[in-house]
């Protein structure tokens, strides 16, 4: 009862709320105007605060983008944390794919493309993108190892190669969705899942060397 009362009495963190407001504003600005054309003053105006107040939370546009990437990594981490039962792995992967490629707004894909484009010129962005993909691959490999031990993935499948293939296709879907407003996202999800199911069964040459 005491713990419940403490939880009810806990007030929202105003600093965290302001950071969330800034990140949401930055997303809208980057999607609307692109990374280079967006200024910190633009982000401040979009967030409804002064530039000086904005700089109290983020010292640069790069810092804002890094925080956006960390927020996305945390969201995806929560999705993968829910995948604990190998028998439900394929349906759960389909649910995650549908969420990120069909349910999420297309603007999220546009933002990813903006960040990847900047990563070709900005080493800190490149390192961030590499770390993001590596984290996703490691999470998938951990799940796939358990699934393989339980017989849900063919024993000859190289799990690191499988995770890399999935990330590559997923990134391609993000690019397609960003540049093609008419893309059939549902069909893209179905194609991705067909590849994953075939790979699980050992029908794609992802064998260990």
KOLRO-735437 format. One record per residue (C-alpha): x, y, z; residue in three letters. Coordinates in steps of 0.25 Angstrom, whole numbers. Layout:
BEGIN
<rec u="X" v="Y" w="Z" resn="ALA"/>
...
# end
This chain:
BEGIN
<rec u="0" v="0" w="0" resn="UNK"/>
<rec u="11" v="10" w="3" resn="UNK"/>
<rec u="18" v="7" w="-10" resn="UNK"/>
<rec u="5" v="9" w="-17" resn="UNK"/>
<rec u="3" v="22" w="-10" resn="UNK"/>
<rec u="17" v="27" w="-13" resn="UNK"/>
<rec u="15" v="24" w="-28" resn="UNK"/>
<rec u="2" v="32" w="-28" resn="UNK"/>
<rec u="9" v="43" w="-21" resn="UNK"/>
<rec u="21" v="43" w="-31" resn="UNK"/>
<rec u="20" v="56" w="-40" resn="UNK"/>
<rec u="24" v="56" w="-54" resn="UNK"/>
<rec u="39" v="60" w="-57" resn="UNK"/>
<rec u="38" v="74" w="-63" resn="UNK"/>
<rec u="52" v="73" w="-69" resn="UNK"/>
<rec u="48" v="60" w="-76" resn="UNK"/>
<rec u="35" v="65" w="-81" resn="UNK"/>
<rec u="43" v="77" w="-87" resn="UNK"/>
<rec u="53" v="68" w="-94" resn="UNK"/>
<rec u="42" v="60" w="-100" resn="UNK"/>
<rec u="35" v="72" w="-105" resn="UNK"/>
<rec u="49" v="77" w="-111" resn="UNK"/>
<rec u="51" v="63" w="-118" resn="UNK"/>
<rec u="37" v="63" w="-123" resn="UNK"/>
<rec u="39" v="77" w="-129" resn="UNK"/>
<rec u="52" v="73" w="-135" resn="UNK"/>
<rec u="46" v="61" w="-142" resn="UNK"/>
<rec u="36" v="70" w="-148" resn="UNK"/>
<rec u="46" v="80" w="-153" resn="UNK"/>
<rec u="56" v="70" w="-158" resn="UNK"/>
<rec u="45" v="63" w="-166" resn="UNK"/>
<rec u="39" v="77" w="-171" resn="UNK"/>
<rec u="52" v="84" w="-175" resn="UNK"/>
<rec u="64" v="74" w="-174" resn="UNK"/>
<rec u="75" v="73" w="-164" resn="UNK"/>
<rec u="84" v="84" w="-170" resn="UNK"/>
<rec u="73" v="94" w="-173" resn="UNK"/>
<rec u="67" v="93" w="-159" resn="UNK"/>
<rec u="74" v="102" w="-148" resn="UNK"/>
<rec u="73" v="101" w="-133" resn="UNK"/>
<rec u="65" v="113" w="-134" resn="UNK"/>
<rec u="55" v="106" w="-142" resn="UNK"/>
<rec u="54" v="95" w="-132" resn="UNK"/>
<rec u="52" v="104" w="-121" resn="UNK"/>
<rec u="41" v="111" w="-128" resn="UNK"/>
<rec u="34" v="98" w="-131" resn="UNK"/>
<rec u="36" v="94" w="-117" resn="UNK"/>
<rec u="30" v="107" w="-112" resn="UNK"/>
<rec u="42" v="111" w="-104" resn="UNK"/>
<rec u="53" v="121" w="-105" resn="UNK"/>
<rec u="67" v="117" w="-111" resn="UNK"/>
<rec u="74" v="119" w="-98" resn="UNK"/>
<rec u="64" v="110" w="-91" resn="UNK"/>
<rec u="66" v="99" w="-102" resn="UNK"/>
<rec u="82" v="100" w="-100" resn="UNK"/>
<rec u="80" v="96" w="-86" resn="UNK"/>
<rec u="76" v="83" w="-90" resn="UNK"/>
<rec u="83" v="80" w="-103" resn="UNK"/>
<rec u="96" v="88" w="-107" resn="UNK"/>
<rec u="95" v="85" w="-122" resn="UNK"/>
<rec u="87" v="79" w="-133" resn="UNK"/>
<rec u="96" v="67" w="-133" resn="UNK"/>
<rec u="93" v="65" w="-118" resn="UNK"/>
<rec u="78" v="65" w="-122" resn="UNK"/>
<rec u="80" v="55" w="-133" resn="UNK"/>
<rec u="88" v="46" w="-123" resn="UNK"/>
<rec u="76" v="47" w="-113" resn="UNK"/>
<rec u="66" v="43" w="-124" resn="UNK"/>
<rec u="74" v="31" w="-128" resn="UNK"/>
<rec u="75" v="27" w="-113" resn="UNK"/>
<rec u="60" v="28" w="-111" resn="UNK"/>
<rec u="58" v="20" w="-124" resn="UNK"/>
<rec u="68" v="9" w="-119" resn="UNK"/>
<rec u="60" v="9" w="-105" resn="UNK"/>
<rec u="47" v="7" w="-112" resn="UNK"/>
<rec u="52" v="-4" w="-121" resn="UNK"/>
<rec u="59" v="-11" w="-109" resn="UNK"/>
<rec u="45" v="-11" w="-102" resn="UNK"/>
<rec u="39" v="-18" w="-114" resn="UNK"/>
<rec u="50" v="-29" w="-114" resn="UNK"/>
<rec u="50" v="-30" w="-99" resn="UNK"/>
<rec u="36" v="-36" w="-101" resn="UNK"/>
<rec u="40" v="-47" w="-110" resn="UNK"/>
<rec u="43" v="-57" w="-99" resn="UNK"/>
<rec u="36" v="-69" w="-104" resn="UNK"/>
<rec u="42" v="-76" w="-117" resn="UNK"/>
<rec u="29" v="-83" w="-121" resn="UNK"/>
<rec u="23" v="-69" w="-123" resn="UNK"/>
<rec u="36" v="-63" w="-129" resn="UNK"/>
<rec u="31" v="-62" w="-144" resn="UNK"/>
<rec u="17" v="-56" w="-140" resn="UNK"/>
<rec u="24" v="-46" w="-131" resn="UNK"/>
<rec u="34" v="-42" w="-141" resn="UNK"/>
<rec u="23" v="-40" w="-151" resn="UNK"/>
<rec u="16" v="-31" w="-141" resn="UNK"/>
<rec u="29" v="-23" w="-139" resn="UNK"/>
<rec u="31" v="-22" w="-154" resn="UNK"/>
<rec u="16" v="-17" w="-156" resn="UNK"/>
<rec u="18" v="-7" w="-145" resn="UNK"/>
<rec u="30" v="0" w="-150" resn="UNK"/>
<rec u="27" v="-1" w="-165" resn="UNK"/>
<rec u="12" v="0" w="-166" resn="UNK"/>
<rec u="7" v="6" w="-153" resn="UNK"/>
<rec u="17" v="16" w="-150" resn="UNK"/>
<rec u="16" v="29" w="-158" resn="UNK"/>
<rec u="24" v="30" w="-171" resn="UNK"/>
<rec u="31" v="43" w="-165" resn="UNK"/>
<rec u="39" v="33" w="-156" resn="UNK"/>
<rec u="45" v="27" w="-169" resn="UNK"/>
<rec u="48" v="40" w="-174" resn="UNK"/>
<rec u="55" v="44" w="-162" resn="UNK"/>
<rec u="64" v="31" w="-162" resn="UNK"/>
<rec u="68" v="35" w="-177" resn="UNK"/>
<rec u="72" v="49" w="-172" resn="UNK"/>
<rec u="81" v="43" w="-162" resn="UNK"/>
<rec u="87" v="32" w="-171" resn="UNK"/>
<rec u="90" v="43" w="-181" resn="UNK"/>
<rec u="97" v="51" w="-171" resn="UNK"/>
<rec u="105" v="39" w="-167" resn="UNK"/>
<rec u="112" v="38" w="-180" resn="UNK"/>
<rec u="118" v="52" w="-176" resn="UNK"/>
<rec u="118" v="52" w="-161" resn="UNK"/>
<rec u="127" v="42" w="-154" resn="UNK"/>
<rec u="119" v="43" w="-141" resn="UNK"/>
<rec u="106" v="40" w="-148" resn="UNK"/>
<rec u="112" v="28" w="-155" resn="UNK"/>
<rec u="117" v="22" w="-142" resn="UNK"/>
<rec u="103" v="24" w="-136" resn="UNK"/>
<rec u="97" v="17" w="-148" resn="UNK"/>
<rec u="107" v="6" w="-147" resn="UNK"/>
<rec u="104" v="4" w="-132" resn="UNK"/>
<rec u="89" v="4" w="-134" resn="UNK"/>
<rec u="90" v="-7" w="-145" resn="UNK"/>
<rec u="100" v="-15" w="-136" resn="UNK"/>
<rec u="91" v="-14" w="-124" resn="UNK"/>
<rec u="79" v="-19" w="-132" resn="UNK"/>
<rec u="87" v="-30" w="-138" resn="UNK"/>
<rec u="92" v="-35" w="-124" resn="UNK"/>
<rec u="78" v="-34" w="-119" resn="UNK"/>
<rec u="73" v="-43" w="-131" resn="UNK"/>
<rec u="84" v="-53" w="-129" resn="UNK"/>
<rec u="81" v="-55" w="-115" resn="UNK"/>
<rec u="67" v="-58" w="-118" resn="UNK"/>
<rec u="71" v="-67" w="-130" resn="UNK"/>
<rec u="81" v="-75" w="-122" resn="UNK"/>
<rec u="69" v="-79" w="-112" resn="UNK"/>
<rec u="60" v="-82" w="-124" resn="UNK"/>
<rec u="71" v="-90" w="-131" resn="UNK"/>
<rec u="73" v="-98" w="-118" resn="UNK"/>
<rec u="58" v="-101" w="-117" resn="UNK"/>
<rec u="58" v="-106" w="-132" resn="UNK"/>
<rec u="50" v="-93" w="-137" resn="UNK"/>
<rec u="62" v="-90" w="-146" resn="UNK"/>
<rec u="70" v="-100" w="-155" resn="UNK"/>
<rec u="83" v="-104" w="-148" resn="UNK"/>
<rec u="92" v="-100" w="-160" resn="UNK"/>
<rec u="87" v="-86" w="-161" resn="UNK"/>
<rec u="98" v="-75" w="-157" resn="UNK"/>
<rec u="90" v="-66" w="-148" resn="UNK"/>
<rec u="99" v="-54" w="-149" resn="UNK"/>
<rec u="97" v="-55" w="-164" resn="UNK"/>
<rec u="82" v="-56" w="-162" resn="UNK"/>
<rec u="82" v="-44" w="-153" resn="UNK"/>
<rec u="90" v="-36" w="-163" resn="UNK"/>
<rec u="81" v="-40" w="-174" resn="UNK"/>
<rec u="69" v="-36" w="-167" resn="UNK"/>
<rec u="75" v="-22" w="-163" resn="UNK"/>
<rec u="79" v="-20" w="-177" resn="UNK"/>
<rec u="65" v="-23" w="-183" resn="UNK"/>
<rec u="58" v="-15" w="-172" resn="UNK"/>
<rec u="67" v="-3" w="-175" resn="UNK"/>
<rec u="64" v="-4" w="-189" resn="UNK"/>
<rec u="49" v="-4" w="-186" resn="UNK"/>
<rec u="51" v="9" w="-178" resn="UNK"/>
<rec u="58" v="16" w="-190" resn="UNK"/>
<rec u="47" v="11" w="-199" resn="UNK"/>
<rec u="36" v="16" w="-190" resn="UNK"/>
<rec u="43" v="30" w="-188" resn="UNK"/>
<rec u="44" v="32" w="-203" resn="UNK"/>
<rec u="32" v="26" w="-208" resn="UNK"/>
<rec u="19" v="31" w="-202" resn="UNK"/>
<rec u="11" v="20" w="-210" resn="UNK"/>
<rec u="19" v="8" w="-205" resn="UNK"/>
<rec u="10" v="-3" w="-200" resn="UNK"/>
<rec u="16" v="-5" w="-186" resn="UNK"/>
<rec u="7" v="-17" w="-184" resn="UNK"/>
<rec u="13" v="-24" w="-196" resn="UNK"/>
<rec u="27" v="-20" w="-191" resn="UNK"/>
<rec u="24" v="-27" w="-177" resn="UNK"/>
<rec u="19" v="-39" w="-184" resn="UNK"/>
<rec u="32" v="-40" w="-193" resn="UNK"/>
<rec u="41" v="-38" w="-181" resn="UNK"/>
<rec u="34" v="-49" w="-173" resn="UNK"/>
<rec u="35" v="-59" w="-185" resn="UNK"/>
<rec u="50" v="-57" w="-185" resn="UNK"/>
<rec u="51" v="-59" w="-170" resn="UNK"/>
<rec u="42" v="-71" w="-170" resn="UNK"/>
<rec u="50" v="-77" w="-181" resn="UNK"/>
<rec u="63" v="-74" w="-174" resn="UNK"/>
<rec u="58" v="-80" w="-161" resn="UNK"/>
<rec u="55" v="-93" w="-169" resn="UNK"/>
<rec u="69" v="-93" w="-175" resn="UNK"/>
<rec u="64" v="-90" w="-189" resn="UNK"/>
<rec u="73" v="-79" w="-191" resn="UNK"/>
<rec u="88" v="-81" w="-192" resn="UNK"/>
<rec u="93" v="-75" w="-178" resn="UNK"/>
<rec u="101" v="-87" w="-174" resn="UNK"/>
<rec u="114" v="-86" w="-165" resn="UNK"/>
<rec u="127" v="-85" w="-173" resn="UNK"/>
# end
